[in-house]
Amino acid sequence: QSALTQPASVSGSPGQSITISCTGTSSDVGSYNLVSWYQQHPGKAPKLIIYEVNKRPSGLSNRFSGSKSGNTASLTISGLQAEDEADYYCCSYAGSVTFVFGGGTKLTVL
Amino acid sequence: EVQLVETGGGLIQPGGSLRLSCAASGFTVSSNYMTWVRQAPGKGLEWVSIFYRLGSAYYADSVRGRFSISRDNSKNTVYLQMNSLRAEDTAVYYCARGPSDDNGNYYYYMDVWGKGTTVAVSS
């Protein structure tokens, strides 16, 4: 149950696009289209923003999108806004009814 | 309104025990799977445990044998019994729902989260 690998930090200017990667193994990300992404603002609970690799919960902005290739999943945020500044975590089903999270990525909007 | 409220956190000495509760409203815990996720101070999220269909339970390696998850359908509440606590168990503990549909299919993500309860293990 090793954590998925995410960059510690990414940054971008308002209006730009950024991509956060999430690298796992053939036992988790590579085996299942069951990657989800969560946004967490300081002192708040995580919030689901992407599920099953590329699906958005109802009502969520289409500026958030997800994809996967092999053992790596990605979250792209387009048209960056100040309120997007937060920590982002990926999560994958890892088989045998277990889950594994990424280490988290801090997004700074410059 | 769909909501989860965690309680039971506090300061506990190493080796002690604590039981966390997660009370659900707006949905039935028995129709979904329920998970516990924790976050150590300044660290990332860590999946801890899941109460799955037909009452089966699964745990992260870091807590297996020390933690136990259970459910009380009459109270619509999920619990996390934590024994033999260690300093490294210090964290905010979140309860989260894994959604299901009317056909009884479970989906492998967490769509509703509580605000968390803080556990501090220290002498």
Chai-1 contact restraints between the chains, C-beta under 6 A:
chainA,res_idxA,chainB,res_idxB,connection_type,confidence,min_distance_angstrom,max_distance_angstrom,comment,restraint_id
A,Q1,B,A60,contact,1.0,0.0,6.0,A-B,restraint_1
A,Q1,B,D61,contact,1.0,0.0,6.0,A-B,restraint_2
A,L34,B,Y108,contact,1.0,0.0,6.0,A-B,restraint_3
A,S36,B,Y109,contact,1.0,0.0,6.0,A-B,restraint_4
A,A45,B,W113,contact,1.0,0.0,6.0,A-B,restraint_5
A,A45,B,K115,contact,1.0,0.0,6.0,A-B,restraint_6
A,P46,B,W113,contact,1.0,0.0,6.0,A-B,restraint_7
A,L48,B,D111,contact,1.0,0.0,6.0,A-B,restraint_8
A,Y51,B,Y109,contact,1.0,0.0,6.0,A-B,restraint_9
A,Y89,B,L45,contact,1.0,0.0,6.0,A-B,restraint_10
A,Y93,B,Y108,contact,1.0,0.0,6.0,A-B,restraint_11
A,V97,B,I50,contact,1.0,0.0,6.0,A-B,restraint_12
A,V97,B,Y52,contact,1.0,0.0,6.0,A-B,restraint_13
A,V97,B,Y58,contact,1.0,0.0,6.0,A-B,restraint_14
A,T98,B,Y58,contact,1.0,0.0,6.0,A-B,restraint_15
A,F99,B,W47,contact,1.0,0.0,6.0,A-B,restraint_16
A,F101,B,L45,contact,1.0,0.0,6.0,A-B,restraint_17
A,F101,B,W47,contact,1.0,0.0,6.0,A-B,restraint_18
A,G103,B,G44,contact,1.0,0.0,6.0,A-B,restraint_19
A,G104,B,G44,contact,1.0,0.0,6.0,A-B,restraint_20
